[in-house]
């Protein structure tokens, strides 16, 4: 059975992102330095892992610290391909939303690549609304908490 673990260890975040790099659209390493990004996520975001038998199957990161706008930002959710049939995305998203709500935030937003139809469909099913363009190839999506 999968467990959702809250862990902000930079090495763990980096190890997962290196394993999952090519699963992002476009690959994460084409957009950021993975080591620097992992350190940033560990220091500034909240990181959740879906774990079973000591295997990290999925990761989510959320910035839940902007009390001025009361807006959280979901940096990413990534499920390794071998585990996509296990429906891990929803519990990870729920953990991120719950943490943000507990901190008094009222909304959560994210950016998703326009070509990532699987992710767009998932977020739409989970009450996110398309709020327009986010850069050249992205869409901004937001939902109430």
N, C-alpha and C positions, 0 to 999 in steps of 0.2 A: 504494500500500500504506500502511496506517495504521501510525503509530509511536506508542508510548506515551512521552510526555515528562514528566519530573518538573520542575515549575516553580512556585515559590512567589511569583511576581510578582503583587502585589495588583491592579494595573491589568488584567492578563490575566484573573485570576479574576473581577474585577468585570465586565469586558466579556462574558465567557461567561455569567455569571449573569443579566445583563440580557437577553441574547439568549434565554436558556432559561427565564426567569421563569415564563411561563405553562405550562411543561411539568411543573412540580412540582404535587403534589396536597396541599393547595391551593397556589396560586401563592406562590412564595417571598416576594415583596414584601408579601404579606399577613401574613407572620409575622416578618420581620426588615427592617431597613434594609439595602439591598443594599451600599451603600458600607461601612458599619461591619462587616457580615458578611464582606465580601471582605478587608478589612484584617485581621480576626481570623483568617480561614482562612490568609492569607498568613503571618501571624506565628506561629500556634500549630499549624497542621495541615500535612500534606503534601499537595500538589496534583498531580494527574496529568491530562494532556490526551491525547486521541486526536487525532492530527494527520495530515493528508495535504495535500500541496501548499499548505502554510502556512495551512490552514483548521483551526480548532479545531472538531472534530465532537462531542466529548464531554469531560466533566470529572468527576473524582472527588476527594473530599477525605476524608482520614482523620487522626484524632488518634491518634498512636502514641507517646505520651510518658508514660503512666501506669505506671511500673515497680512501684508499690506493689501494684496489683491485677493487673498483667500483662494488662490489658484495653485493646485498641484500640477506637476508636469511629469507624465509617464515617459521616461526616456526610451525604454524598450521592454519588450517581452519576446523571448526567443525560446522555442522548444526544439531540442535536437530531433532530427528527422525520425530516428528509430522509435521515438516516444510520442509522436504527434497523434496517434490514435487513442491515447490515454486521456484526452480531454483535460490537460493540465493548465491550459491558458486561462480558463475561467477562475479557478482557485487562485492563481497568481494575480490576476486582475483584481479579484475581490480583496486579496490581502493588501494590495496597494491602495485601493479605494478606502478600505476600512481604516488603515493607518492615517491617510490624509484626512478623513472625516473626524477621527479621534483627535487630531491636532487642530480641529476647528476650521479646516478648509472647506469651501463650499462647492468648488468645481475642480475638475481634472481635465487637462488637455494633453494632446499628443500631436506629433507630426508623423505622417506615414507617406511612403513613396506611392505616387499615383499608380505605379505598375504593380503594387503588391495587393492584388485583389483579394487574396485570402485574408490578409490582415484587415483590410477595409470592411469586408463582410463581417468578420468577427467583432470589430469595434461597433459597427452599426447594430448588430444583434444585441450588443450590450449597452445600448442607449446613447452612444456617441453620435453627435450630429456633425455633418460636414460644415465647417465654418469658412471655407474658402482656401485660396492658395497659400502655401507655405514654401516660398522659394520657387525655383524653376520647375521642380518635379514633385513637389510635395503637396499634401493636403493637411490642413489643420482641422482637428476634430476635438470636440469638447462635450462633456456631460456634467450634469449636476450630481452632487454626492448626496 
